[in-house]
Amino acid sequence: MVAVACVAAAVATTGVQGLAPMLPAMQEALSLDDAEVALFTTAYLLPGVVLGVPAGLLAERYGRRAVLCLSLALFAAAGLAPLLAPSFVPILVARAVQGAAFGAILALTITLIGDVLTGPAQAAAQGRRIVAMTAGEALLPVVAGLLVAVAWYAPFGLSVLAVPVAVWGWFALPAPSPSAPGRSAAGRSAAGERAARPPSTLRQVGHSLRDGGIIGLQVLAFLRFFFKFALLTYFPLLAVREAGLSVAATGIVLGAASVLGAVTAAASGRLLRRFRATTIVTVSVVVTVVAFVVLGLSVQPAAVVGSLLAFGAVDGCYAVAQNVLVTEAAPPGARAAFVSLTGAVRNLGKLAAPVACGALAVLLPLPSVFLVMAAVGAALAFALVPVSRLETSLRPSHG
C-alpha cells in the first residue's frame, strides 16, 4: 500500500515538473502571451482548491482503491488529451480535468499511508513519499527537455505513466468491505470506507473545524506552500537580477535545495522518535521566516544561496511532520475527506503566493517583497500554539 502511494505521488509530478521545460516551446508554437502561459498552470491548480473535498467524500463512500485508480486513469487521459487538441482552449480544459485528478491523487496517497501507520512509522513512510516525489521532480525535467527536442508537445506523453500505476493499485490495494465500520490498531479498516455516508462525513469534518488546533493545522498547510511557491516564483528573479547569479547556477541551487528536502524527509521518522511533530514544524517555520528576512536584507550571493538551502533543508521535515499531524487528527471515518480538505488549502497557498508576490512587486522592490512575506509568516505562526495543544491530546491514543 505504501509503495503504491509513493509511486502514484511521484507520477503525479508529471503534470508540473514534467511539462515545465516545454512551456517556452509551447508559447512560441501557439503564439501565447505571458498571461496565457500563466493560465496553463492556474487551470491545473485551481480545481484542486474547489474539488478537493468532493474527491475525499467519494473515497470515503466508495473506497480508496476505486477513487485513486480512477483518478490515475483520468490523470493519464486528460494529460494525453492535449496531443489531440486543436487549440489552446481545449488544452486548458484538459489541464483543469487533470488538475482535479492531481489533487485527488496527492490527498489519497497521504491518506493511504495514514490508514495503515501511525507515529514515527507513518513519518518514515510519508518521508519515502516525499523522496519519491522529489526524485520525480529532479528526473522529469531532464526527460521532458529531451522530449521537447523531438516535438514541443511530446512531454504531454509522460502522463501515460499513470496507467500502469492505476492497474497496479487496483490489484495491490484492498477492496472496501461491506461489513460494519470500525478502526483497527493500524488505522480505520477498509470496512468503514463504504459505511460512511457523505452527509455524515461532512458533518464530522465541519465539526472538527470548530477546534482551534484543526484550524491551526490548515493555516500551517497553507503557510508551507505559500512560502514554497513564493520562492519558486520569485527566487530565480532575485538570484539573477539582484545577486548576479547565472541562470544555470540558480537552477543548481534550486536542485540542491530539493535534494536537501528529500534528505530531511527521509530522516523524519528518526526525528519524530525524538521530537514532537509540532516542534519540528516550529523549527521549520522559524528557519523559513529567517531565510526570507535574509533574502530581504542581503542580496549577496552567499546569503541568497544559503537562505534557499536552509529553506530546502527544513521543508522536507515540515512536509512529513505536517502530514502526520493531519492524518492523525482526522475525524474517525472521515480521514480521506479531511486530508482532501487540507490538500485544497495547500493548493490555495500555491495559488495565493504568486498573486500576492506579484501584487507586492508592483509596489515594492523585490527584496522588500521577501520581507513582507516573512512578516506574514511570523504573523501566521500563532497557529502553532493550538496545534501543539492538539498534538498533546492526540498522544494518548496514538502512543
N, C-alpha and C positions, 0 to 999 in steps of 0.2 A: 504493500500500500504506500509506504514512504517513498519507495523507488519510483512508482508511478507519479506521485505528487511532484517529486523533484524534476523528473524528465518533462512532465507536462508544463511546469512553470518555466523551464528553460526554453522549450519550444515556443512558448508564448512570446518570448522576446523577439521572434522573427518579425513581429508587427511593427516594431520601432527600430531597434538596432539593426535588424536585417534589411531595413529599407533606407536608412539614413544616407549611405553613400550614393543612392540612386537619385536623391532629391535635386541636385543641380542638373543632372541629365534630363530628368522629367520636366523641370522648369523650362529648359530650352526646347525640348521636343514638343511640349504642349503650349508653349508661349504663355507661361503663367507669370503673374507678378508676385511680389514677396507676400502679399496678403493671402493670395490663393495657396501658396505653398504652406503658409501657417494653417490654413483651413484643413490641409491634408492631415495634420497632426491633431487639430482640435476636433475634427469629425471622429477621430479614433478614440479620444479620451472622454469626450462628453457623455456618450452612452453609459459609460461605467459609473458616472455620477447618478444618472437617472434610473438605470435599470439594475443596479447592484442588488438592492433588496428583493425585487421580484425573483431574481435568479436564486437567491438564498431560500426564498419561500418554496420555490419549485424543488430545490434539493431536499428540503425538509419533508415535502409531501411524497415525492417520487424516488427519493434516494440519491446518494452522492454519485453512484456509478452512472445512472442514466443521464443525469444533468451534466456531469463532467464530460462524458464521452460524446454526448450530443453537442456540447459547447466546442469541443475539439474539432468535431466534424464540421460544424458551422464556421469555426475559425478558418479551417482549411478552405472550405468552399468560397467564403467571402474574400479570403486572401488571394485566391486564384482568379476570382471574377474579373478584376481589372485587366487581366490578359485579353479578355474579350470585349472590354468596354470601349465604345466608340469615341468617348469624350471625357472631360474631367468630371462632369456632374455625376455620371454613373460610378466613377471611381470613388467619389466622396460617399455615395450611398453604400457602396461595398465596404468602405472603410468604417462607416458607422456600424454596420452589422458586425463586422469583425471586431470592432472595439467593444461591443456589448458582450460578445463571446469571450474576449480577452479578460474583461472584468470578472466574469463568472469563473473562468479558469483560475485566475490568481486567488480569488477568495476561497474556492473549493480546495485548492491544493494546501492552503493553510489549514482549512477545516479538517481535511482528511488526517493530517498529522495530529491535530488536537484531539481527534476522535479516539486515537489508539495510544497516545502517550501523554504524560504529564511531567511537569517539573524539569529537572536537568536533562532527562531523556528526550523530552519534547524539544528542549532548546538545542540539543545536538542535532536532532532531525531537521528542525527549522533552519539550523545553520547549514546543513547539507543542501537544503533547498536554495538558500541564498547563494551558496557556492556554485550550484548548478546554473542558476540564473546569471551569475557573474561570468561563468565560462561562456555561456551563450552570448552575453553582451560583448565579450572580448573577441570571440571567434567569428560571429556572424558578420560584423562589418568587413572583415577581411574577405570572407566568401562572397559577400554582396558586391564588394569592389571588383572582384574578378568577374562576376556575372555581368556587371554593367559594361564591361569590355566586350561582352558578347552582344548584348542588347540592353537598352536603358531600362526596359520593363522586366528583364529576366529575374531580378530579385523577388518579384511577386511570387515566383515559383517556390520559394523557400517555405511557404505556408503548407505545402504538401507534407511536410514533416509531421504535422499534427495527425495525419491519418493513421499511420501505424501506432502512434501512441494511443489514439482512441480505441483501436482494436485491442491493443494490449490491456488497456484499462478495463475494457468490457469483460475480458476473461480473468483478469487478476483481482479486480475489486469485488467485494462481497455484494450480492444482491440483497435488497431490503427484505426483511422477513415480515409476514403479516401478523406475527404474534404480538403479544402485548408490549407496549413501550417500556423501556427500562434502561438503566445505565449500569454498565459493568465497571469493575475497578479500572479498566483501561480506557473508559470513556463511555459515552452513550452508545448503546448497541444499535445495530442496524435495524432492529425491530421497531425502535421508536421513530425511525425516519418516516415510515408510512403512516403511523398512527397520528402524528402531529398534523393538525389542520391549519391552513394559512391564517384564519382569523385568530385562533388561539396563539399561534406563533407571533403574530403582530402584537397582540396584547402583551405577551411576555417581553418582547423587545422594547415596546413602548414603556412598560412598567420599569424595566431596567434603567431607562434613561432618566428616571427620577433620582437616581443615585449620583451624587457628585463625583464619585470615583469613576463611574462609567462615562460620564460626560468628559472627565479629565482624560480618559483613555482616547476618546475621539479627538480631543484637542491635540494630544501628543501624536496621534496618527496624522492629522492634518499638518502639524508643525514639521514633522520629519520630511515630508515630500514638498512642503513649501520651501524649506531650506534647500533641499536637493535639486529641485528644478530651477530655483533661482540661480544656483551655481552652474548647473548645466547650460542655462541660457546665457548668463552674463559673465561667468568667469572667463571664457575664451576672449571676450571683448576686453575685459580688464587686463588680462595677461598680455595680450598682443599690443593694445593701444597704449596702456599706461605703464606696464612693466617692461615692455620691449622684448618679450619672448617671441620666438618664431612660432608659426602655426604648428610645425612639426613638434617642437618642444612642448607646446601646450597640450597637444594630443598625447604625448608620452606621459605628462604629469597626470592627465585625466585617467589614463590607463593604469598608472601606478596607484592612484587613489582607489580605483575599483579593486585592484588586487589586494590592497591593504584591507579593504572592507570584507573581502572574501576570507582573508586570514582570520580576522577577528570574529567573523560569523562562525567559522569552523571551530573556534576556541570557545564559543559562547556556552556550550554545555558544561565545560570545566569552570568557567567563570560563575555560572549560576549555582554551582555547588558551593561556592564560597561567598557569593554576594547576592543580595536580593535583586530581583529584576528592576525594581524602582531605582535602586542605587545605580545600576548600570545605565539606565535611561537618564538619570540625573547628571551623571558624569558626561554622558554623550551630549546632552543639551548644553551644558556649561562649556564644553570644549568647542562645540559648534558656534555658540554665541561669541566666544573669544576669537575664533577663527574669522568670523565676519567683522568683528571690531578691527582686527589686524588688517584685513583687506581694505577696510575703510580708512585706516590711518597711514598705511605704508604701502607704496607700490614698488618697493624694492623687490627684485626677482626672488631673493631668498625668502622674504616674508610672504610673498604671494604663493610660491611653491609650497612652503612649509604649512601655510594655512590650509591649502587644499588637501595635502597629505594627512593633516590632523583630522580634517573632516572625514576623509575616506576611512581612516582607521576606526573612528567611533561609529560611523554609520552602520557598519556590519553588525556590531553587537547591539546597537539601538534597534535595528530591524528585528533581530531574533528575540530580544527581551520584550519588545512591544507585542510581537506575535504571541508569545507565551502568555502574557497578561490578558490579551484579548480572548484567546481560546479558553482560558481557564475561568475568566469572568463571565463568559457567555451563559445566558439562562439555560437551564436544563431543557432539552428538547428543542432548542432554537439556536444551536451553535452556528449552523450554516447561514441563517438569516442575519444573525448578529455580526459574524465575520464579514458578510457581504455588505452590511451597513458600514462597517469600518472601512472596507475597500472603497465604497463610494466616497467616504470622507477623504480618504487618501487621494483619490482621483481629483477631488475638488481642490486639494492642495497643489496637485500638479498643474491644474488649470489656472489657479489663482496666482501662482508665483510669477510666471512670465507677464501676466497682465499687470500685476502690482508693480513689478520692477520696471516694466515699460512705461507706466504712467509716472513713476518717480523719476525715471531717466530723462523725461521731458523737462522736469523742473530742476533737477539737481545734477551735479557732476557724478559720474559713475561710482567713484569711491564712496561718496556720501550715500548712495543708494544702499550699499552694503551696511553702512552704519544704521540706517533706518531699519533694515531687515534685522539687524542684531537687536535693536530696541524692541521690535515686535516679538522676537523670540524670547527675550528676557521677560517681557510682559506676560506672555502666554505660559511661561514656566510655572506660574502659580498652580497650574493643573497637576503638578507633581504631588502636591500636598494631599488632596483627596485620593489620588491614585495609590499613594503609599498606605493610606488607611485601608483602602480596598484590598490591597495585596495582603495586609495583615489579617483581614477577615477571611481571606481565601486559604491561608496557610494550613489551618487545622484540617480542612477537607482534602487538601492536595498533598499533604505530607511535606 
